[in-house]
Amino acid sequence: MLRSINQLKGAAIDATDGDIGKVRDFYFDDEQWVVRFLVVETGSWLFSRKVLLTPGALRKPATGSQAFATDLSREQVEKSPEIDTQRPVSRQHEQMLLAYYGYPNYWAGDITGGLGMAPGRVDGYLTRVINSEVEQRHDRNDDEHLRSCREVEGYHIDAADGEIGHVEDVLVDENWAIRYLVVNTRNWWFGHMALIAPQWIDGIAWASATVSVALTRETIRQAPQYDPSRAPDAAFERQLADYYQQHRA
């Protein structure tokens, strides 16, 4: 099932001995399009500090609940490394945080989201061997690479023949992989929402706050319309994929 990042903002995060705080933002990997951390604003018990938690620390919420339980204690969160959440997170900061909670480095293997794992437990991760070229690329690229979902919202969408709208929301699956950007085209077609998958994106220009896609504006206008009140089902996703495959710019 796909979930809206906007709807997950404000979700409560509970420790084993009390509440931790509420979700304010999400950091995603701009290479693999996977949410790697949640930005959680703690309550008055920790002076409203913002902390980063990996999705692997979360249990699935109960049906109808917007709260996530964790296997963490408040003390663990309190003593976690402080990271400036106003800036993109560097690889060095990630290493420090993951080491503190006892998680392996996901870039040493394809660990998607790290769901279902408590701190210090490695068994059960879905892993694969990656080639040395990818490892060397990560070694060379040890700078900032995680981006804020909140930052991306509002970015302009540049189609092959001009601007078409802006990013309204982000949809993630149960493994916290980003499946779609929700594009609002209201400046052209009132009320029309479209979905753009990462594989249809040519690139993101962070300096100019734009997302480039190899699709024409007319192609996006004619795409199956997204209804924010209903999560896309498998049939809708197949329809969407077939449509875009036939209308590549």
C-alpha positions, 0 to 999 in steps of 0.5 A: 500500500502506498502512503502519502508523505504529507499525511505521515507528517505529524505522526506520533513516534513512541518509545518503549517508555513514553512518547518521543515526538512527532514526525516533521520531515523525511530525508530520502536518498537522491540516488536510490529514491528511498527514505532513509531517515525521519526527522522527529521533533521531540516534545518538551522532555528533550527541549524540542530537539529534532532527531533522526530515526531510521525507518528500521526502528519503526513498527508498522502502525496499527490499522487506522493509527497514525502512531509508530511504536519503536523498540528504542528508549527515550534515553537512547534517543536523548544520547543519539548524535546531534545532527543539523536537520536544516542541512542535507545529511552527509555520509559521515553523519549517517555513519555516525548515526547508524553506528550509534543505533547498531545498524549496518551501512546500507551503501555496503549492500542494497538495504532498502529502507531497513524496515522491521529491524530493531537496533543491533539486529542485522539478521533479516535484512534483504541484502545483495552483493554490489560491484566494486564500481558502485562501492568506489563511487560511494567512497569518492562521493562522501558528501551530502546526498540525502535530501528533505522531502519538505524541501522538494515539495513546491519544486517546479516540474519541467516537462520536455516542452516547458513547465507543467506544475509543481511537486505537491506530495511524495508517495512511498511504499511499505519499504519506504521506497519513493514510488511517485511524486505527486504533481499539481498542474492547477496553473494549467488544468484546475484540479488535475493531479498527476503521478511521476515515477522516479524512473521517468525523471531526468534529474533534479536541479537543487539550485533552481528547485526544478525537477526535469522529466522526459515527458511533454506537457500534453502527455502529463495532462492526458495521464490517468488522473490521481485522486489524493483521497484514494491510494493508487491500487495495483490496477491503477499503477499498471495503467499508469506505467503502460500509459507513460511507456507509450508516450515517452517524449 
